[in-house]
Amino acid sequence: MASARQTIVDPAARFETRAATREAPWVKWTLIVIALSFFALFLLMPLAAVFAEALRKGWAAYFAALVEPDALAAIRLTLVAAGIAVPLNLVFGVAAAWAIAKFEFRGKHFLITLIDLPFSVSPVVAGLVFVLMFGAHGWFGAWLNAHDIKIIFAVPGIVLATVFVTFPFVARELIPLMQAQGREEEEAAIVLGANGWRTFWHVTLPNIRWGLLYGIILCNARAMGEFGAVSVVSGHIRGETNTMPLQVEILYNEYQFAAAFAVASLLALLALATLGIKTWVERRAGRASRTIQDDASS
Amino acid sequence: MKRSTLFRALLTGVAAAALSSVAWADQTLLNVSYDPTRELYQAFNAEFAAHWKKTTGETVTIKQSHGGSGKQARSVIDGLEADVVTLALAYDIDEIAELSNKLPKDWQKKFAANSAPYTSTIVFLVRKGNPKGIKDWGDLIKPGVEIITPNPKTSGGARWNYLAAWAYALKKNGNDEAKARDFVAKLLKQVPVLDSGARGSTNTFVQRNIGDVLLAWENEALLSINELGPDKFEIVVPSLSILAEPPVAVVEGVAKKRGTEKLAKAYLEYLYSPTGQKLAAKNYYRPRNPEHADAADLARFPKLDLITIDSVFGGWQKAQKTHFSDGGVFDQIYAPGGK
């Protein structure tokens, strides 16, 4: 039931108690100190710097920077883009993982490779692809212009770019999970008379829900934080096509450092919240798999 | 079962966040501009909106987009619906006219003074006390001087920088093109990093503390001193520089489609009005009609020998073709990281 991540029952403890595998204390402590100082230097310090800069001019200036109309518009656009991209990729991810894990068909490996494409393509290229397709001189440019439909340099382009870069997250999380689970339980449900939907809601979904939630969290974090692809298709219109990461860049370029870091700190808070939820999900998933194992063995 | 209900609720919650509305004002105008004009148009847009409300009773919201001049022109060509463009140099607007047919080829005759309501020039920004003793273009190629300038391929300001250096060398060496080429090649060898836009270069110099001298728009140099402290930097005015004319134009194809022709024209004309000229001077641009500006603002502009692109380089089309096109002089003399 559990993926590789959750089955490990802390081998470190077992390692430590045996003389043969125990390291000399200085090796142990040197390693710990190196790891921790690296962590402090490259993660904690920059994070602290973001908040210190954001609050340099005090709390009043901090909140003023966040409720400024252009900043609010950027926050709203980021939420809209993530709010569309995440559910779309949720549906796609479940469908793709289902197809790959439960069926045999020609071109399956090609599909798996294709799902990974957004991971391997540079986000800037991803953005340019949309300019080539929907730009004034792109494939559909003339038609779009004739029908007065705006895709790039407008909200739809930003949503498209976000969907593209966050495409693999849910599917990638679910495929190994569903492959490991196999199809016995679904087959049993069908034999017992459940229809497709019922099987999905009552058998498949409960089995994959933690993996799914994990995928959604990662997908959402990337959707809100994406810079490169969105920057290419944005057009940088203030208060209209700037997402939060783009707004940070603009404010920084306008010498409004405190405001830039205030918006940046929101993104950082989002990352911290994501981290918190992720830890919680992992713990729940671990507990859920253990309960199932206990049930099975008793 | 309880848990899966909670889970479903969570999913619908995410979907609900997607629904949100954007408020639209009566009429909107999109001004696509280059990097250092941010502060100018922030002030000018507020003034114009008030003026328009008073004279016509209509509410207008002006949206801004900023970036490297060449990049912004590219976006307009690709379909960014700018009602007006206010870019760093004429060539970039020529490109829009050439590649998109949204502008007439003679766009530069539509407004007074080559369609440039304000001008600027290129000066040097050095660290306080001028530790490397930089006084003129000739001092830039002394050994050990690190120069910061953006990439002429993407930045308008960088092209003005490059041409100003070239013009200085021409004058110094009795119009010897080979010597001018040699001088600019030497100068480029002392540039550690070419940013894509003027504001990026300014940040490299003032924030990241890289380099001994920044070749900058006069307005950008004055602004950064004002924003980041006169105790850290000072301006050096060279013996000769170039008259930079950042032009403006109505993107007629877009304005006609959106029904903003009259508004767009009035917006750009207002730049020439006493209010517009005064704001330009306040934001460190040299006004075309200095009689409208505050004397204190004008006092910040030193007098210096300014050459024009038409007299020395035969206009932007020719300068662009010779120097900045693929395989042009810049490509021949600039080798990244080369010594």
Chai-1 contact restraints between the chains, C-beta under 6 A:
chainA,res_idxA,chainB,res_idxB,connection_type,confidence,min_distance_angstrom,max_distance_angstrom,comment,restraint_id
A,R76,B,S20,contact,1.0,0.0,6.0,A-B,restraint_1
A,L79,B,A17,contact,1.0,0.0,6.0,A-B,restraint_2
A,V80,B,A18,contact,1.0,0.0,6.0,A-B,restraint_3
A,V80,B,S20,contact,1.0,0.0,6.0,A-B,restraint_4
A,G83,B,A17,contact,1.0,0.0,6.0,A-B,restraint_5
A,G83,B,A18,contact,1.0,0.0,6.0,A-B,restraint_6
A,I84,B,A18,contact,1.0,0.0,6.0,A-B,restraint_7
A,V86,B,V14,contact,1.0,0.0,6.0,A-B,restraint_8
A,P87,B,A15,contact,1.0,0.0,6.0,A-B,restraint_9
A,V131,B,D78,contact,1.0,0.0,6.0,A-B,restraint_10
A,G135,B,D78,contact,1.0,0.0,6.0,A-B,restraint_11
A,G135,B,G79,contact,1.0,0.0,6.0,A-B,restraint_12
A,A136,B,D78,contact,1.0,0.0,6.0,A-B,restraint_13
A,A136,B,G79,contact,1.0,0.0,6.0,A-B,restraint_14
A,F153,B,L80,contact,1.0,0.0,6.0,A-B,restraint_15
A,P206,B,S4,contact,1.0,0.0,6.0,A-B,restraint_16
A,R209,B,F7,contact,1.0,0.0,6.0,A-B,restraint_17
A,G235,B,S65,contact,1.0,0.0,6.0,A-B,restraint_18
A,G235,B,S75,contact,1.0,0.0,6.0,A-B,restraint_19
A,G235,B,L80,contact,1.0,0.0,6.0,A-B,restraint_20
A,H236,B,S65,contact,1.0,0.0,6.0,A-B,restraint_21
A,H236,B,G67,contact,1.0,0.0,6.0,A-B,restraint_22
A,I237,B,K63,contact,1.0,0.0,6.0,A-B,restraint_23
A,I237,B,S65,contact,1.0,0.0,6.0,A-B,restraint_24
A,R238,B,Q64,contact,1.0,0.0,6.0,A-B,restraint_25
A,E240,B,K63,contact,1.0,0.0,6.0,A-B,restraint_26
A,N253,B,R199,contact,1.0,0.0,6.0,A-B,restraint_27
A,E254,B,R38,contact,1.0,0.0,6.0,A-B,restraint_28
A,Y255,B,E227,contact,1.0,0.0,6.0,A-B,restraint_29
